[in-house]
Amino acid sequence: MTLPRFSTSHALTLGVELELQIVDTEKFDLAPAAADLLRQMEGCRIPGDVKPEITHSMIELATGVCADHAQTLSQLQEIRGALVESAHQQGVALSGGGTHPFQDWTNRKIYDTPRFNELAKLYGYLAKQFTVFGQHVHVGCPGPDQALVLLHGLSRYVPHLIALSASSPFVRGVDTSFDSARLNSVLAFPLSGRAPFLLSWDEFAVYFGKMTRTGVVQGMKDFYWDIRPKPEFGTVEIRVLDTPLTIEKAAALAAYIQCLARRLWVERPFALHEDDYLPYTFNRFQACRFGLDATFVDPGTGEQQSLRDDLLASFDQLESHAMALHAEDALMFLRDAVLQAGNDASWIRATHASYGESAPLSGVVRDQVRRWEGSLH
């Protein structure tokens, strides 16, 4: 199999995908209602798309191509409105969050498509355990070499994105002590983690050819990397974010990534080296485990510092790019999260504590639903 041609796209355009929890409105456990919800959505005119995910208790929404933060937020709001109305008509509800706090993965059912059935056959129980929920952000690239440069430049900010978006502290009713437990599920799959350090599309084509000749991969979808090129869209796809609890945060995170991409292309603030990945696994773990309180090892200097401090420094570095992209409100939103509000994992834990440590987690999911619908802030 040959590597797909890298499609033409406009630089710095955005596309956002969000995997959502479908829950019942009585016990707030996951509900296997994706097929019914998709039928209900037929005929709805929305700017993007909705489609099934690997199990019946998940659904994915996707925006169209967006120019900036305002358009991204507008499209997400429009799609959310149609989805929420359709969910109500089906007697279910929708929620953000990277994991459902108390669902039992053994109860999940694989959605009947050829690819999902193939994945279930290949990965066994891991396929059902993959009922976790992430946000993917696509950034348009002017060409394939620029896409690979962006991929490796953005890898420095993987811990920043994990910490900002983390919303999966609970698994099967237990506080995992991680802010993002979702990513531990991703690491169970082969070809997860980081992409190989290649900076030209010709080199990447050679690598892809070697991998397909082994039979290990059939196409680009078999790479579960944290960031991967998406040649059919002409984008780089960032895959480390948990699904946030609100549309507003999802749009702000996309805008932050767009600003990072502009800075990386315009300023070229650091040279790219294979050695940049030496602290990658440590930084990634720290962000998953401790969120905004993580320790961050600077890939260039090797110095350890607070991830929170490096995040705040990044906001300052992006100020002119945010102005150029009309993303000032998005960065202000995220800065407030870093300085005061905390990430969604903190909110989930605080909400659970407010009900009492022995209280069922159904109340937390109920409040997550209200946040997703916009009725609780």
Helices and strands as residue ranges (DSSP letters): E 14-24, H 34-41, E 49-52, E 58-62, H 69-89, E 92-95, G 105-107, H 114-123, H 125-129, E 134-140, H 144-154, G 155-157, H 158-165, E 170-171, E 174-175, H 182-186, E 192-193, H 201-214, G 220-222, E 224-225, E 227-230, E 235-242, H 247-266, G 274-277, H 280-290, G 291-293, E 295-297, E 304-306, H 307-317, H 319-325, H 328-336, I 337-341, H 344-355, H 362-373
